[in-house]
Amino acid sequence: MPEALRALADWALAQPEIWRAVATCDVENRASARVMEKAGMRCEGVLRRRTIHPNLRPEPRDCRLYARVKDD
């Protein structure tokens, strides 16, 4: 999975009009966070009460924001 995410981010960042590739995951989802890290994305912070996961609870949950940016 990290290879697929890296390939997608590489393709997106090769487009002249795209400067950032971003992804989020629930703060408790370490497996998804690790995939993003292996794909070269960096954690930029936590988005508080960002996403509702109806299968977990009805209130919004915190999510980690990961990104890769185009080199200058």
PESULLIN-V156471 format. One record per residue. N is the residue number from 1. PSI is psi as a letter, one per 40 degrees, with the letter a starting at -180 (none if undefined). OMEGA is omega in whole degrees, 0 to 359 (none if undefined). BURIAL is + if it has 9 or more other ideal C-beta (glycine too) atoms within 8 Angstrom, else -. Layout:
N_PSI_OMEGA_BURIAL, N_PSI_OMEGA_BURIAL
This chain:
1_d_178_-, 2_d_180_-, 3_d_179_-, 4_d_179_-, 5_d_178_+, 6_d_180_+, 7_d_179_-, 8_d_179_+, 9_d_177_+, 10_d_180_-, 11_d_182_-, 12_d_183_+, 13_e_175_+, 14_e_178_-, 15_h_185_-, 16_d_184_-, 17_e_181_-, 18_h_182_+, 19_d_182_-, 20_h_170_-, 21_h_185_+, 22_i_176_-, 23_i_177_+, 24_i_172_+, 25_i_177_+, 26_i_183_+, 27_d_181_+, 28_e_182_-, 29_g_182_-, 30_d_181_-, 31_d_178_-, 32_d_178_+, 33_d_181_+, 34_d_177_-, 35_d_181_+, 36_d_178_+, 37_d_179_+, 38_d_179_-, 39_e_176_+, 40_e_179_-, 41_i_179_+, 42_i_177_-, 43_h_180_+, 44_e_178_-, 45_a_181_-, 46_h_175_-, 47_h_186_+, 48_h_176_-, 49_f_190_-, 50_d_191_+, 51_h_175_+, 52_h_174_-, 53_g_186_-, 54_d_179_-, 55_e_180_-, 56_d_178_-, 57_i_184_-, 58_e_180_-, 59_i_176_-, 60_i_180_-, 61_i_177_+, 62_i_178_+, 63_i_173_+, 64_i_177_+, 65_h_176_+, 66_i_179_+, 67_i_164_+, 68_h_179_+, 69_i_178_-, 70_h_177_-, 71_i_177_-, 72_none_none_-
